[in-house]
């Protein structure tokens, strides 16, 4: 440093949190698409940084789409695609997946189903040929179906031992009485009733090219992707399935208190649930931000109350689930049984507080930054972008939905969040579900209202 000059050092005060940076302006790519003659839509997200390609074959049908009432059929049909075709046995398929180093997976949600695979770019064509064989020519062998039944028996039994599952199941059943959205899983009886003929019917009706899409992501050009899709899947045909039009039941008019008796449970799972919004609703972004303020992160009001101030739990969060025709808002936490009722009371207080006290500018900026950061992480790979785009198209969202996402976050004001909370976060119209040993919590819960008690199989207990 030259003589006579002084250096000024800016020291950050340690008693204040660091400033929140301005929201970034991420770019969402233009994604070329083409529609084959059979209705299958082909998308391509180019990324040549790595010599690999991922495929995502997705349908706008899911676990609740089968009108026959057997909720197991779609999950079983998609699971059994890789267990044998007309020309390949399960062992041959497994060997080919190993030889080509293909990472293969399936997923069945409430309203969507997917098959995904990732392969080195030089093996893209044989991988797509295998995928086409699985989708077009499944055999559904009886011996593989019996193995799948055995796996599902164990899985469903394991589900019923999980308090979080039991609470979610009971909450959805109460919010959507008799509607397909009330079914978060299926009983063992549906697995036992599934047979090969039923799987063949569901394959023709729901796993069809009309309305489906195939997304390529990675080291592949759009022209090649479309050409390969047409070569191997252009002959694919199927029945046109009709969308579900079951009438939605009205939202709860008053608070309900449900207790799932789990004998000898050492803690309690609490869930406070309310009806939300369908995906793409004009208020969905304000509701998403309101949820972030309420319980969307470890900096949220719920977390700071139930964990940091009260010490009732390791973590308390709220989340928003979106469906095509409706949605759910869920507050959940695992707490000590002796404070289960008090934890519910505090959760309801935080809902009411958001209706009275909108977030300050710093709190809102933090929540905007959290949601924007989460979105940007989805843009880091071509694979995750392809999955985002697949969901957008299957749900019928506008073309600019993700392109304008951060701008929509920026337009939400504290007053908008308060009004959204007053409209959609009503503590008096919630379903309160507690999974615990009834001897430890029932008396305290009764102070919140009449308690309906169920066993872990969903049967009402007198």
C-alpha positions in Angstrom: 0.0 0.0 0.0 1.5 3.4 -0.9 2.6 5.6 2.0 -0.1 7.9 3.3 -3.1 5.8 2.1 -5.4 4.1 4.5 -7.6 1.0 3.9 -11.2 1.0 5.0 -12.6 -2.3 6.0 -16.4 -2.9 6.2 -17.2 -5.1 9.1 -20.6 -6.9 9.1 -22.4 -6.6 12.4 -22.7 -10.1 14.0 -26.0 -9.3 15.8 -27.8 -9.1 12.4 -28.5 -11.7 9.8 -26.8 -11.2 6.4 -28.8 -9.4 3.8 -31.0 -11.4 1.4 -29.7 -11.2 -2.2 -32.0 -10.1 -5.0 -33.9 -12.9 -6.7 -32.1 -14.3 -9.7 -33.7 -14.3 -13.2 -33.2 -17.9 -14.3 -33.8 -18.7 -18.0 -36.2 -21.6 -18.8 -35.2 -23.2 -22.1 -37.3 -23.5 -25.2 -38.1 -27.1 -25.5 -38.8 -28.4 -29.1 -41.6 -30.9 -29.4 -43.3 -33.0 -32.1 -46.5 -35.1 -32.2 -46.4 -38.5 -33.8 -49.3 -39.8 -35.8 -50.6 -41.8 -32.9 -50.8 -38.8 -30.6 -47.6 -39.4 -28.7 -45.8 -36.1 -28.0 -42.0 -36.1 -28.1 -39.9 -33.5 -26.2 -36.2 -32.9 -26.4 -34.0 -31.1 -23.8 -30.5 -30.9 -25.3 -27.4 -31.1 -23.0 -24.1 -32.4 -24.5 -22.0 -31.9 -21.4 -22.2 -35.6 -20.6 -22.5 -38.5 -23.1 -25.8 -39.8 -21.7 -29.5 -39.6 -22.5 -32.5 -39.9 -20.2 -35.9 -40.9 -21.3 -39.2 -40.2 -19.5 -42.3 -41.8 -20.8 -45.3 -40.3 -18.9 -49.0 -40.7 -18.9 -51.7 -38.4 -17.5 -53.2 -41.4 -15.8 -52.4 -42.7 -12.3 -53.5 -44.8 -9.4 -57.0 -43.3 -9.2 -57.7 -43.4 -13.0 -59.1 -46.9 -13.2 -62.9 -46.8 -13.2 -63.2 -50.5 -12.2 -62.3 -49.5 -8.6 -59.3 -51.7 -8.3 -56.6 -49.3 -7.3 -53.8 -51.8 -7.6 -54.1 -52.4 -11.3 -52.2 -49.4 -12.7 -49.3 -49.9 -10.2 -49.1 -53.6 -10.9 -49.3 -53.1 -14.7 -46.4 -50.6 -14.8 -44.3 -52.6 -12.4 -44.7 -55.8 -14.4 -43.8 -54.3 -17.8 -40.1 -55.2 -17.1 -41.0 -58.7 -16.0 -41.5 -60.2 -19.4 -42.6 -59.4 -23.0 -43.8 -61.6 -25.8 -40.2 -62.3 -26.9 -38.1 -61.6 -23.7 -38.2 -63.2 -20.3 -37.7 -61.3 -17.1 -34.2 -62.7 -16.8 -33.3 -61.6 -20.4 -34.6 -58.1 -19.7 -32.6 -57.8 -16.5 -29.5 -59.0 -18.3 -30.0 -56.5 -21.1 -30.5 -53.7 -18.6 -27.2 -54.7 -17.0 -25.3 -55.1 -20.3 -26.3 -51.6 -21.5 -25.9 -50.1 -18.0 -29.5 -48.8 -18.1 -30.9 -47.2 -15.0 -34.6 -48.1 -15.1 -37.4 -46.9 -12.8 -41.1 -46.5 -12.6 -43.5 -44.2 -10.7 -47.2 -44.2 -10.2 -48.8 -41.1 -8.6 -52.3 -40.1 -8.0 -52.8 -38.7 -11.5 -49.6 -39.5 -13.4 -47.5 -42.5 -14.2 -43.9 -42.6 -15.5 -41.2 -44.9 -16.8 -37.7 -43.5 -16.7 -34.4 -44.8 -18.0 -30.9 -43.3 -18.3 -28.3 -44.8 -20.7 -25.0 -43.8 -22.4 -25.7 -42.0 -25.6 -24.2 -44.7 -27.8 -26.7 -47.2 -26.5 -29.7 -44.9 -26.9 -31.3 -46.8 -29.8 -31.2 -50.3 -28.2 -32.4 -48.8 -25.0 -35.4 -47.2 -26.8 -36.1 -50.5 -28.6 -36.2 -52.2 -25.2 -38.5 -49.6 -23.8 -40.8 -50.0 -26.8 -40.9 -53.7 -26.3 -41.8 -53.4 -22.7 -44.6 -50.9 -23.4 -46.1 -52.5 -26.6 -45.7 -56.2 -25.9 -46.0 -56.9 -22.2 -46.7 -60.6 -21.3 -47.7 -60.1 -17.6 -46.5 -63.7 -16.8 -48.5 -65.4 -14.0 -45.4 -66.4 -12.1 -44.2 -62.8 -12.1 -47.6 -61.5 -11.1 -47.5 -63.8 -8.0 -44.1 -62.5 -7.1 -45.4 -58.9 -7.4 -48.4 -59.8 -5.2 -45.9 -61.0 -2.5 -43.9 -57.8 -2.7 -47.0 -55.7 -2.4 -48.3 -57.6 0.5 -45.1 -56.8 2.4 -45.1 -53.2 1.3 -48.7 -52.5 2.2 -48.2 -54.2 5.6 -45.1 -52.0 6.1 -47.1 -48.9 5.1 -49.6 -49.5 7.9 -46.9 -49.4 10.5 -45.9 -45.9 9.5 -47.6 -43.1 11.5 -47.1 -40.5 8.7 -48.9 -42.8 6.2 -51.7 -43.5 8.6 -52.2 -39.8 9.2 -52.2 -38.9 5.5 -54.6 -41.7 4.7 -57.1 -40.7 7.3 -56.8 -37.0 6.4 -57.5 -37.6 2.7 -60.4 -40.0 3.5 -62.0 -37.2 5.6 -61.4 -34.4 3.1 -62.5 -36.3 0.0 -65.2 -38.6 1.2 -65.8 -41.2 -1.6 -63.8 -39.3 -4.2 -60.8 -40.8 -5.9 -58.6 -38.2 -4.2 -59.5 -39.9 -0.9 -57.3 -43.0 -1.8 -53.7 -42.5 -1.1 -53.0 -46.2 -1.4 -54.9 -49.5 -1.9 -55.8 -52.5 0.3 -54.2 -55.9 0.0 -57.6 -57.2 -1.3 -57.1 -55.2 -4.5 -53.7 -56.8 -5.1 -55.2 -60.3 -4.5 -58.1 -59.6 -7.0 -55.8 -58.4 -9.8 -55.4 -61.0 -12.6 -53.7 -61.1 -15.9 -56.8 -60.3 -17.9 -57.4 -57.2 -15.8 -53.8 -56.1 -16.3 -54.1 -56.5 -20.1 -57.3 -54.3 -20.0 -55.7 -51.6 -18.0 -52.7 -51.6 -20.2 -54.8 -51.1 -23.3 -57.0 -48.4 -21.7 -54.7 -46.3 -19.6 -51.2 -46.9 -20.9 -51.9 -45.5 -24.4 -50.1 -43.0 -26.6 -53.0 -40.5 -26.7 -52.2 -37.8 -24.2 -48.8 -39.4 -23.3 -45.4 -37.9 -23.9 -41.8 -39.1 -24.3 -39.2 -36.7 -23.1 -35.5 -37.0 -24.2 -32.9 -35.2 -22.2 -29.2 -35.1 -22.7 -26.9 -35.7 -25.6 -29.4 -36.0 -28.4 -30.7 -33.6 -31.1 -34.5 -33.1 -31.5 -34.6 -34.5 -35.1 -32.9 -37.7 -34.0 -35.1 -38.0 -30.9 -38.3 -37.6 -32.9 -37.1 -40.1 -35.6 -36.2 -42.8 -33.1 -39.5 -42.3 -31.2 -41.4 -42.7 -34.5 -39.4 -45.7 -35.5 -40.0 -47.6 -32.3 -43.2 -46.2 -30.9 -45.0 -44.9 -34.0 -47.0 -48.1 -34.3 -48.2 -47.9 -30.7 -52.0 -47.9 -30.4 -54.4 -47.9 -27.5 -57.9 -47.0 -26.3 -58.7 -43.4 -25.5 -59.4 -43.1 -21.8 -61.9 -40.6 -20.4 -60.7 -38.3 -17.6 -62.2 -38.7 -14.2 -65.3 -36.5 -13.6 -66.3 -37.7 -10.2 -67.9 -34.8 -8.3 -65.8 -33.3 -5.6 -67.4 -33.3 -2.1 -67.8 -30.0 -0.4 -64.9 -28.8 1.9 -65.5 -29.3 5.6 -67.8 -26.8 7.2 -66.4 -27.3 10.7 -63.4 -28.8 12.5 -63.1 -32.5 12.8 -60.8 -34.4 15.2 -59.7 -37.9 14.2 -57.6 -40.3 16.3 -55.9 -43.4 14.8 -55.2 -45.7 17.7 -51.7 -47.1 17.4 -51.2 -49.2 20.6 -48.0 -48.7 22.5 -46.8 -45.9 20.2 -44.1 -43.9 22.0 -44.9 -40.6 20.3 -47.7 -39.0 18.2 -48.0 -37.9 14.6 -50.1 -34.9 14.2 -51.6 -33.6 10.9 -53.8 -30.6 10.4 -55.3 -30.7 6.9 -57.4 -28.4 4.8 -58.6 -28.2 1.2 -56.4 -26.3 -1.1 -56.3 -25.4 -4.8 -55.9 -27.2 -8.1 -52.6 -26.9 -9.9 -52.5 -23.7 -12.0 -55.2 -21.8 -10.1 -54.6 -18.1 -10.2 -54.1 -18.0 -6.4 -51.7 -21.0 -6.4 -48.5 -18.8 -6.2 -49.7 -16.7 -3.3 -50.8 -19.9 -1.5 -47.4 -21.4 -2.2 -45.7 -18.4 -0.6 -48.2 -18.3 2.3 -47.3 -22.0 3.0 -43.6 -21.1 2.9 -44.2 -18.5 5.6 -46.3 -20.9 7.6 -44.2 -24.0 7.6 -42.3 -24.5 4.3 -38.8 -24.5 5.8 -36.7 -24.6 9.0 -37.0 -20.8 9.2 -40.8 -20.9 9.1 -43.2 -19.8 11.8 -44.3 -23.4 12.6 -40.8 -24.7 12.9 -39.7 -21.8 15.1 -42.7 -22.2 17.4 -43.0 -26.0 17.8 -39.2 -26.8 17.8 -37.2 -23.7 18.8 -39.6 -22.2 21.3 -41.6 -25.1 22.7 -39.2 -28.0 22.1 -42.1 -30.3 21.2 -40.5 -31.8 18.0 -37.4 -32.1 15.9 -39.2 -30.4 13.0 -42.7 -29.1 12.1 -43.6 -28.3 8.5 -46.5 -27.5 6.2 -46.8 -28.5 2.6 -49.2 -28.0 -0.3 -50.2 -30.9 -2.6 -51.7 -30.0 -6.0 -54.1 -32.1 -7.9 -55.7 -31.3 -11.3 -59.0 -30.5 -9.8 -58.2 -29.6 -6.2 -55.4 -29.6 -3.6 -54.5 -30.2 0.1 -52.7 -28.1 2.7 -51.0 -30.3 5.3 -49.3 -29.3 8.6 -47.4 -32.3 10.1 -45.0 -33.1 13.0 -43.9 -36.0 15.1 -44.2 -34.9 18.8 -44.2 -36.3 22.3 -47.6 -37.9 23.1 -48.0 -35.7 26.2 -48.0 -32.5 24.0 -49.9 -33.8 21.0 -53.0 -31.7 21.7 -51.0 -28.7 22.6 -49.0 -29.1 19.3 -52.3 -29.1 17.4 -53.4 -26.0 19.2 -50.2 -24.2 18.4 -50.5 -25.2 14.7 -54.0 -23.8 14.6 -52.7 -20.6 16.3 -50.0 -20.2 13.6 -52.7 -20.5 10.9 -54.8 -17.8 12.6 -51.7 -15.7 13.1 -51.0 -15.6 9.4 -54.5 -14.5 8.8 -53.9 -11.6 11.2 -50.2 -10.8 10.7 -48.9 -10.8 7.2 -45.2 -11.4 6.8 -42.8 -8.5 7.0 -40.7 -7.5 4.0 -37.6 -9.5 5.3 -39.7 -12.6 6.0 -41.3 -12.4 2.6 -38.0 -11.9 0.8 -36.5 -14.9 2.6 -39.5 -17.1 1.5 -39.3 -15.8 -2.0 -35.6 -16.6 -2.1 -36.1 -20.1 -0.7 -38.7 -20.9 -3.4 -36.7 -19.4 -6.2 -33.6 -21.3 -5.1 -35.5 -24.5 -5.0 -36.8 -23.9 -8.5 -33.3 -23.0 -9.8 -32.0 -26.3 -8.5 -34.5 -28.1 -10.8 -32.9 -26.3 -13.7 -29.5 -27.6 -13.0 -29.8 -30.7 -15.2 -31.6 -31.5 -18.5 -33.1 -34.5 -16.8 -34.9 -32.5 -14.1 -36.0 -29.9 -16.7 -37.5 -32.6 -18.7 -39.5 -33.9 -15.7 -40.7 -30.3 -14.9 -41.8 -29.9 -18.5 -43.5 -33.3 -18.6 -45.5 -32.4 -15.4 -46.4 -29.0 -16.9 -47.8 -30.5 -20.0 -49.6 -33.4 -18.4 -51.3 -31.0 -16.0 -52.3 -28.6 -18.7 -50.4 -25.6 -17.3 -49.7 -22.5 -19.5 -46.6 -22.5 -21.7 -45.0 -19.7 -19.7 -45.8 -21.3 -16.3 -42.1 -21.9 -15.4 -40.7 -19.2 -17.5 -42.5 -16.6 -15.4 -42.3 -18.4 -12.1 -39.8 -16.1 -10.3 -41.7 -13.0 -11.6 -44.9 -14.3 -10.1 -43.2 -14.7 -6.8 -42.0 -11.1 -6.9 -45.5 -9.8 -7.6 -46.9 -11.4 -4.4 -47.2 -8.8 -1.6 -47.7 -9.2 2.2 -51.3 -8.1 1.8 -51.9 -10.7 -0.9 -50.5 -13.4 1.4 -52.7 -12.3 4.2 -55.8 -12.3 2.0 -54.8 -15.7 0.7 -54.5 -17.1 4.2 -57.9 -15.7 5.2 -59.4 -17.4 2.2 -57.7 -20.8 2.3 -56.2 -21.3 5.8 -59.2 -21.5 8.0 -58.4 -23.2 11.4 -62.1 -23.9 11.9 -62.5 -25.9 8.6 -59.7 -28.3 9.2 -59.4 -32.1 9.7 -57.1 -32.8 12.7 -55.6 -36.3 12.7 -53.5 -37.7 15.4 -51.8 -41.1 15.3 -51.0 -42.3 18.8 -51.9 -44.6 21.6 -55.4 -43.4 22.5 -54.8 -43.9 26.2 -52.2 -41.1 26.1 -53.9 -38.5 24.0 -57.7 -39.0 23.7 -58.6 -37.0 26.8 -56.6 -34.0 25.8 -57.8 -34.1 22.1 -61.4 -34.1 23.3 -60.9 -30.5 24.3 -60.6 -29.7 20.6 -63.9 -31.3 19.8 -65.6 -34.7 19.5 -63.0 -37.4 18.7 -63.6 -40.1 16.1 -61.3 -43.1 16.7 -60.0 -45.6 14.1 -57.7 -48.5 14.2 -54.7 -48.8 11.9 -56.7 -50.6 9.3 -59.1 -47.7 9.0 -62.0 -49.3 10.9 -64.1 -47.0 13.1 -63.8 -47.9 16.8 -66.7 -47.2 19.2 
